[in-house]
């Protein structure tokens, strides 16, 4: 009887391990990889803000970063949509709140790039971009960790 119970427990643990590995490779790793791009953008924004003495220069340096950000946000959206479709991830709510966070980040960039804004308004917007990006990253990473705990 004990060997049968041990066998069932071992089989259950093997299945759990396979599901966790599949979640990691099909959901967690791709999402984390795209989130790393957001970290890079935060760093770029901080450097540009610190090293741009004029509003015109700041605006010019932020333009390419904005294009990169739009691309990264698209990649993250795709990765979260894939998580919604994954049989290894629980729930279909991976994109919940993403659009709001994306809109907030892009609105800050728009404010920083708008030529009608004063330099102080631009710099205020730029200061909040990394905060908004980190908030989005944290929300997504918290969701991933909760899923890993559920599967473990």
N, C-alpha and C positions, 0 to 999 in steps of 0.2 A: 504494500500500500504506500509506504513512504517513497519508494522508487517511482511510483506512478505520480505522486504529488510533485516530487522533484523534477520529473520529466516535464510535467505541465508548466511548472514555474519557469524552467529553463526555456521552454518553447515560447512562453509569453514574453520573457525577457529578450529572446532573440528577435521576435516580431517587433517589440518596442524599439530595440536597437536599430533594426532595419528602417523603420519608419522615421526615427530621429535622424539617421544618416541621410535618408532621402530628403527630409525637410531641410537639413543643412545645405545639401548640394543644390536643391532645386529652388529654395526660397531664401534662406538666411544669407548664404554666401553672395548670390547676385544682388540682393538688396544692400548688404553691407558694402559691397564693392562700389555701387553707385553712390552710396552715402559718403564714401571717402572723397569723391569728387567735390561734394559740398564742403568738406573740411578744407580742401585745397582752395576753394573759392573764398571761404572766410579769411584764410591767410592772405590771399591776394588783395582782398578789399581792405584789410587792416594796413597792409604795406602801402598800397596806393594812397589811402587816406593820410597816412603819416608822411609820405614823401611827396605829396603834391602841394606846392606852396600857393597855388591859385585855384580858383573855382574852375577856370577854363581848362587847366591842366588836369584837375581831378575828373572833370566830365570826360575829357578825351581818353583818359586811362581806364575809366569805368566802362566805356562802351564795349570793348572786347570781352571784359569779364561778364557783362550782362548777357552777351551772346552765348558764352560758355555756360552760364547759369541756366538759361532757357533750355539748352541742350541737356544738361544734367537733370533738370527737373522732369523733362520728358522721359529720360531713362529711368528715373525713380518711379514715375507714374506707371511705366510699362512693367517694371519689376513688381510693383505692388498689385497691378492687375493680374500678373501671372500668379502671384500668391493667392489672389481670390479664386483662381481656377485650379489651384493645386489640390490634389486629394490628400496631401500630407499636412496641409495647414488648416486649422480649424476656423470656420467662419468665412464670410464673404465681405468682411468689413475692413479689409486692409487699406482701402482708399479713403475711408471715412476721415474727414478733416484735412485731407491732403490739399484739396482745391482751395480751401480757406487759407491754409498756410502758404501755399504757392502764390495766391493773390496778394497776400500781405507782403511777401518778399519782393514780388515784382512791382508792387505799388511803391515800395521804398526805393527801388532802383529807378522807377519812373520819376519819382520826386527828385532824386539825386541828379538825374540826367536832364531834367526840364530846364531849359535856358531861361525861363522867366523866374526861376527861384533865386533867392539871394544865396551867397556863399554859405552863410550860417545855416540856412534851411537845408542846403545840400549836405553839409557836413553832419547835421543832425540826422538826416535820413541815412547817410552812410554809416553812422555810428550804430544804428539799430539793425542794419542788414545782418551782421554776424549773430546778433541776439535772436533774430527771427529764424535764421538758418539753424542755429543750435537747438532752438525749441522744436523745430520740425524733426531734426535728427534724433533728438531725445525721445520724442513721441514714437517714432518708428522703431528705434532700438528697444524701447520698453515693450512694445508689442511683440517683437521678435523674442525677447527674453522670456516673456510670459508664455509664449508658445513652446519654447524649449523646455521650460519647467513643466508644462502640461504633458509633454511627450516623454519626459525623463522618468 
